Amino acid sequence: MIRNKNIAMIGEYPPTHLGGVGSHIQGISRELQKQIKIMVITIGTEKKSWQDNQVQIIQEKIWYPYRYTTLQVFFQTARKAWTYRKIIDLYHVHGAFFAGVGFLDKRKPLVLTIHGYLSLETVSAGRIKKDSLQFEFMRWVEKISVKRANAIITVGNKVKEWIINELEAEPNKVFYIPNGVDTTRFMTHNLNLYEIKLIKKKFGLPENSKIILFTKHFTPRYGIQYAVHALSLILKKDPHVILVSTNEDNYLNKTRILARDYGVDSSCIFTGRLSEEDLIKLYNISDVFIHLSIDDFETFGISLIEAMSCRKPVISTAVGGPKEILENGKIQMGRDVGILIPPEDVESIAESVIYLLCHPEEAREMGKRAREYVLRNYSSDLIAEKTLEVYNYVLANRGFNRDDAGKGSS
């Protein structure tokens, strides 16, 4: 049924948006493009368009980057999507504030993926208060978008419960489909000593270094402050350990200062934002991957499954999506596919890293199990097939006819 259909994917997209949601949209679009036609509509600081692995990307410019951004996203992506309504068969939006086109074109099916607790996260970040008009407005947009959607995809079971209980979604139209990873790209490469030496040289790493990799943002909710503190304990056991942190945001300088205060600045490498190719290289030469989010607002954890796909032993805090991933992995594989630790626990971070570094064979076996688990549950081709099933579901239940294209409400 979905064959020969045109899908408008609306949401964040790299390189403007380098977080988990952007990575997911890029990955799922590339995979779906193999079977159907995908057009991505996104938002950024300039207006442009380009091709990414045969996926057409159209980026609208946000005019006021520091004011009313959610409203601009809502209206500007809706306006752009509306101009393509005659050739679009289904809209797939990622987040309530990308769902504006669903209210302009009510004849077309709308699939809404909810990646997190947007209104609650905004409160947690201190940008609005829970008893404010802004919060009430955000919650209202979330609820009307959920009501309008013909199907809702959620990336975790906890957030699925929230969508049903708090946003009042009809349970029969909420589908759990986790984020996926391209396991043909995120995989272990058999690097020889010379290749490893070149990669380490590129990132300023000593040849004899042991690498802890952290790829999240530096905002406090992702736990970099605990990684830096733990490093001061780890170095007492092994002075060759280096903490490599990718990404870049407003908290980077604070993290540098924190590293200096703990006396570990010479053992910290901050790479800045990396291309996917360079990120995969770092996954391959790292010894341990850490994922240290401090609360359940972490609904999934794409970087976690990227590292697991590369056969890396992982350490993660037992919160939200990462907890669900690693606990289910242990059930499926019979043994741990990663180590779960309490959030904000410096000693547990240090002890877990030291254990894996001191037991390399056990760490390798854990990485192998992790890769097998990802292949069974999170490979991008599997996630694409599940997404196509949802598309077929809404097309069948809406009774959509191609002749209706372009007849949305005006």
N, C-alpha and C positions, 0 to 999 in steps of 0.2 A: 504493500500500500504506500509506503514512504518513498519508493523509488520514483525518480524524476521529479521530486519535490524540491522547492527552494526554501531554505531555512535562514531566517535572520537571527544571528546570535548577537545579543546585546549585553555589553558589560565591559569590564576592565580588560586591557590587553597590553602585553609587552611591546616595545621597551618602556613605554610611559609608566606602566603599572607592573612592577616586578615581584609582587607578593604572590601568595598561594592561589588566590582567585584568578589573577591574570595568567599564571602558569597553567591552571586547570583549563581555562577557556581556550588558550592556545593549543594545548594538547588534545582536547576533545574535538576542536574544530579541524585540526589536521587529520585526525583519525576518521571523523565523519565524512570529510571531503572525499575519502576513497569510495564512498557509496552514494552520497547525495551532494547537492550543491549548497555550500555554506557561504554566507556573507556575514562579516562581523562589523558591527557598528559600535564604536567606542568613543571615548572622550579624552582630550589632552590639551596641551598648551598651544597647539597649532593645528590648523586644518590641513589634512593631507590624506592620501590613500596609497596603498601599496599591496603587493602580493606576498603572501607567506605560505610557501608550500602549496601553491595553487588556491589558497584561501584568500578571497578579496577582503581587505581591511579598509574600512572607511572611518577616519577619525575626525570628529567634530571638535571645534575649539571651544574651550571654556573661557568665557570673557572676563570673569572676575574670580581669579584663583583662590582668593582668601575670604570671599563672602558668598553666602547662599549657594554653596557648591552643590548641595543635594538637590535643590530646586532646579539649578541649571542643568544638572545631569538628567533629571526627570523630563524636563521640557525639550532640551536640545536633542537628546537621543530619540525622543518620541517624534519630533518634527522630521528628523532625518529618516527614520524608519518609515514614516508615513509617505514619504516621497517614493518609496520602493514598493508600496502596498500592492500594486498590480501584478508584481512578479513573485511576491512572497506568499508561501503557503502556510507557514507556521512561524510564530515568534518564540524564541527561547531566550528569556531574560535572566540575568544573574544578579538578583537583588531587587528589592521592592522599588527602589528609586530609578531603576532602568525599565520599569514596567509601564511607563507612560503611554506607549503606543497601543497597549492593550485596551485603553479607554478611548482612543481615537478610532481604532479599527476593531470593532467588537465582533465582526463576523469570522475573524481568523482565530484559530486556536492559540492559546498562550500557555507556554510552559515556563514555570518560575522555579529557578534553583535558588534556595536560601542557604547561604554559606555560613551564616552566623547570626548572632543576636544583635542586630544593628542598633536598635534603640537603647538596649541595655549597655552595649559596649560604649556608646557615645556618652552615656552617664558615667560609666566606669572611668573613662578617659578624662573626665572633668570638664568636658566641653558644654554639657547642659546639665540641669538638675532634673531629678525624676518627677518633681511636682511642677515642672515648668510647662508653658505652652508649647515650647519646642519639642519636648518629649511627647506630649499628647499628639502633636502633629505627626511626628515620626511614627508613633504607634498606629495612628489612623491610616497613614499611607501603607504601612505593613499589612494592616487588616484588609483594606480595600483591594490591595494587590493579590492577597491570598484568596479573597472571595472571587475576584475576576478570573484568576488562573484556572485553566481546565485540568492542569496537573501540576503538582508541586514536587520537586526533587529536593531531598535533604541529604546532606553528606554524613550525617551521624544520627544515631538513634536518640541521643539526648535532645538534640535540637529538633528532631521529629516530634518528640513529646511536647516540646515548647510550642511548636507551630500549631499543634492540635489543641492544646490546652489554653495557651495564652492568645494566639492569633485567631483561634476559633475556626481552624480549617476543617473541612469535611475529611474524616479519616480515610475514606475510600479513594481519595484523589491525592494522597501523600505517599510518595515512593522513596524508599531509601536506596540511593545509589552513591557509593563513595567516590571520591576523586580518584583519578588514575595516574599512572606514570608510564611513559614510553620505555618499556623494558628492553627494547633493542638499542636505545641510546644510553639509558642509565643502567650500565652493566659493568662488570669487572673486565678491564683490559689487561692482558698479560704483558705488563711493562717490564722491560729489562732494566738493569741497574743504570745504564746510561740514560734511558728515557726518564726514569725517576729522578735522576740527578738534574736533568734539564728542567723538569717541572719545579723541583725545589728551588733551583737557581732563579727561575722566573719570579717566584713569590718571595724571594729573600729568605729561604729556609735553609738552615745548616744541613749538611748531608746526613749527619747522624741523628737528626731530630725525629722525635715521635710526635705525631700530630693528632691533636684533639680538634675536631671541626665543629664550628657553630655557624649556622647560616641564617638565623632569624634576624629581625631588626633589633636595634639596641634599646628600644623602649622598655621600661622596667617590667612590663607584664610578660616579656619573653625570657627574663631571667639571666641576662648576660652578667649582671652584677654578682650573681652567685657563682657563675663560672670563673670569673676573675678571682674571687675570694678563694674558691676551691683550688685554683691553680697554685696559689701560694702554699697550700698544703701538699699538693702533688709534687711540686719541685723539690720538697725536702726528701722525697723518696727517689725521684728520678729527675736530675737537672737537665735532661735532654728533651723534656716535653715542651712543646710549643702549642699555644692556643691560637688557632687561625680562625678569624671571624670575617665573614663576608658581609656584604650589604653596606648601607650608609643611610643615616638619618640624623635628625637634630640632636640625638643623644650620643653620637659618636665621640665628641670631645669630652663629655662627662665620663664616658667609659675609658678613654685614654687617661684621664686624670685619676680615675679609680685604680687603674692598673699601676700607675706610678705610686699611688699611696700605699698599695699592697707590695710594692717592690718587685712587680712581675712584668713591668713594661718591656723589658728586653726579651721576654718570652712570649709576647703577644704580637701577632701580625694582623693588621687590619687591611684587607685587600681592596675595600670598596666594592661597588657593584661589579659583578662578573658576567661575562657571556655564559650561555649554557655550556659551551665547549670547555671553557676554563673551569667552570664549576664541576663538571664531570671529572676533569683531571684531578681536582682536589679531593673529590670523593674517593678516587682510585688510590691516591697515595696516603690518605688519612688512616690512622690506626683505630680511632674511636670517634663516633658521631654523638653529639649531645643535643638534646631537645628539651628546654627547661622552662616552658610556659608555666605560669603560676596559678592559672584558674581555668574553669570550664569553658570560658569564652573561646578557647582553642578547640574548635569543633572538629578539626581533622588533623592536619599536619602533613602537607605534601612533601616537605623536605625530609620528613622522617621516612616515608616510603621510598623516596629517591635514594637515600642512603642505604636502606635495606635492599633495594633493587641492585645496588652495587656491591652487595655482600658485606656490608660493613656492620660490625657489632654496634648496636645503638643503646644509648642510655636516655630514658625519657621520664619526665615527671608523670605521676599517675593522675592526670587531669583530662577531662573531655575526650576528644577523639583519639589522641595518642594512647590513653589508657585502654580504650576500647580496641584499638588496633593490636596492641601487644598482648592483651589478655586473650582475645580471640585467637591470635597466632599461637599462643601456648597450647590452647585447647586443640587446635587443628594439627599442630606439628608434634605434640606430645612433650615438647621441651621448650624452653624459653627461646623466643626469636628476638629478644631484647631485654634490657633490665629496666624495671620500673622502680622509681624512687619517689619519696614524698616531695612535694614542691617546696622551694625555698630552703632546702636542706643541704648546706655546704658540705658537711662531713660525708653525707651519702654520695654526693657527686664525686668527691675525692676518692672515697673508698672504692666506688664502682669503677672509676677510670683506672686506678692502680691495679685492681683485680684483673681487668681485661688485659692491661699491658703486661702483667706478670704471668698470664696464662694465655699465650698467643694461640695455641692449638684450640683451646676451648672457644676463644674469640672467633677464630676462623670457622669453626663448626656452627656457631651461633649465626654468623653472617650467611652461611650456606642455607640454613633453615629459613632465615629471613627472606632470602631471594626466592626460594621455592614458595613461600607463603604469599609473597607479592605476586608472583606469576599466577597463582591460583585465584587471587581475589582482587588485585588492583591494576592489572595490566590495562593499558589504554584501549586495546581492541575489545576486551571484555566489557569495559565501562561504556564504550561506544555502542556495543550491541544492546546493552540494557537501556541506554538512552533512546535508541531507535525503537525499542519496544514501547517506551512511554509515548514517543511521537505517534506510533501506530494506534495506541490506545486513544489518544485525544482526537486524532483524525477520524477514527471509527465512531467515537461517541459524540462528536460534534456533527457528524454527517456532512463534513465539509466537501464542497464541490468546487473544483478549479474554476468553474464558470462564475463563482461568487467573488473571485479575486478582484480587489479594488473597490468593492461595494460597502466598505466599512462606513460607520456613522460619520457624519460630517459636522 
